Amino acid sequence: MAKPELSSPAVKASRWTARRLATLAMLIALSTVGANLKIPSITGTPAFDSFPGFLGALILGPADGALIASLGHLLTAFTAGFPLTLPLHLVIAAGMAAVVALFALFYPFSPWLGIAAGIALNGLLLPALFIPLPGFGKAFFLAMVVPLLIASALNIVLAATAFTSLRRVFPTSYAACRGKGEGK
């Protein structure tokens, strides 16, 4: 029996390339560093942990960016001692993942739309989800909205700026290919 050729169309190229894994690892490590660069707030969790997630979403795609951002939030919450409890921080990490994925989907159509949507979703919508929860309410929202808006704007603008500079290094990035209509 003959062995199939590696170059045959039946053999699909793996998505888990060395370059992709190295980029993913580098961005998760950068998220760990960012988790320690905090923006003052009552919880101590707004930080520069999501910048690598937003950047990863533009380079690698929404799923990888969501993974990086959710891990980044959990690392930040860990360094702050999980001030809102682990279950709530898991919910926030899922919310961060969704925001980063939506940012990656909007950005190729219009970078300004992606940036505005990311800031609004992360800085306004996510803390607003705590309003109906007992013990949080409007007071928690009002205390967190300014630090989260500042953190969101800084992280997202930093990611968009870095992506603009790195576009030549990652010519087949998710956002670059989507912008040309070639998406992965």
N, C-alpha and C positions, 0 to 999 in steps of 0.2 A: 504494500500500500504506500502510495506517495504522500510525502509530507506537504501540507499547504505552504505556499510561498508567503513570506512575510509581507511582500509588497502587493499581494492580491487584494482586491477590493473587499473581500469578505473579512479581512482582519482590520478592525477599527483601531485608530490611534487612541491611545489612552489619554484621558483628560488630566491624569496625574503625572505631569511631566516634572522633571527635576527643576526647571525654571519656575514653574507654578508653585511647587512645594517650597522652594527657597523664598520666593516672594511672599507667600502666605506666612511662613515662619518668621521672616523679617518683620512683617507688619504686625504680627501678634507680639513679637518682642518689643516693637516700638510702642504698641498699645500698653504693654506692661510698664514701660518708662512713663508714658503719658498718664497712667493711673496714679502716679505719684506727684504729678503736677496739678494740684487742685486749685479750683476757683472757690473762694470763700462762700459758704452757705450754711444753713442750719443742719444739713445732713452730712456735709463734707464729701458728697459724691460727685458734684460737677467737676470734671477734670478734662485733660487733653487725651483721654483714652479713646475717644471716638474718631479723632482725626485719622488714624490708620484704617479704621473701618470704612469711613467715607472714601478715602483714597483707594483702599482695596476694592471697593465696589466699582470704582471707575476703571481700575486696571484689570481686575479679575472677574468682575461681574457681581450681580446682586447677592447671590447665595454666599460667596466667599466674603464679601463685605459685611454681610449680616452676621456671619460666624465671628469675624474679627471684632465687630462692634459689641456683640453680646458677651464674648469673652472679656473684652475690655471693660465693659460695665461691671461684670462680676469681679474682676480684679480690683477695680476702684472700690466697689462696695466692700470687698474683703479687707483692703487697706484701711477702710474707715470703720471696720468692725460690724458690717451689715446693720447699719442704724435703723433700717426699716424692716428688718427680719429677712431671712433667706428667701422665703416664699414670695414676698413682695419684690425683692430684688430680681428673682427669676422672671417675674412678670415684666418688670422694667427692662430686663435684658431682652425679652421677647419683643417688647415695644421698640427698643433700640434697633433690633434686627429688622423689624418691619420698616422703620423710618429710613434706615440706610438702604434697604432694597428699593423703596419707592424713590429715594433720591437718585439712585443709579438708573432707574427707569425713566425719570423725568429729565435728567441732565443731558442726554444726547439730543433731545429735541430743542432744549434751550438751557444753557448753563444757568442763566438767571432764574428760570423756573425751578430747576433742581435745587439751587441754593435757597430760594425763598421757601419752597415747599419743605425742605429739610429743616430750616430754622423754625418755621411755623409748627410743623409736626412735633419736633423734638422739644422746642421751647415753650409751646403753648398747649398742644393737644395732650401730650403725655402727662404733664403735671395736672391738667384738668381732669384726667381720669380718676384722680384721687379725691375730687370734691365730694362725690356721694359716699365715700367710705367713712365709717364711723371713726372718729379720732383724728381725721385729717381735715376735711371741709375746705371752705374758702380761705381760711387762715393759712393752711399749708400751701395751697396754690399760690397765694399772694407772696408768701415767704420764699417760694422756690422759683417763681416765674422769671424774675430778673436774673438771678445767677444762671438759670438754665438757658435763657435767651442769649446771654453773653457767651456762655460756654458753647452753645450750638453755633452761634455766628462765628466765633473764633475757630472752632474745629472744622466747620464746613468751608469757610473761606480759605483756611490754610490748606485743606485737602484739594480744593479746586485750583488754587495757585500752584501747589506742588504738582498736580496732574498736568497742568499747562506746561510746566518745566520738564516733566518726565515723559511727555508725549513721544518724543523721539526715541527714548529708551524702550518704550513699550508701544511700538507701532501697531501691534495687533490687540491692543487693549480693548476691553469691553466697550467703553464709551467712544473711543476713536472709531471702532468698526461700526457701532450703531449709528454714529453721526454720518457715516457714509452709506448707511443702509445695508451694510454687510454683516451685521451682528452675528455673534456666535450662536 
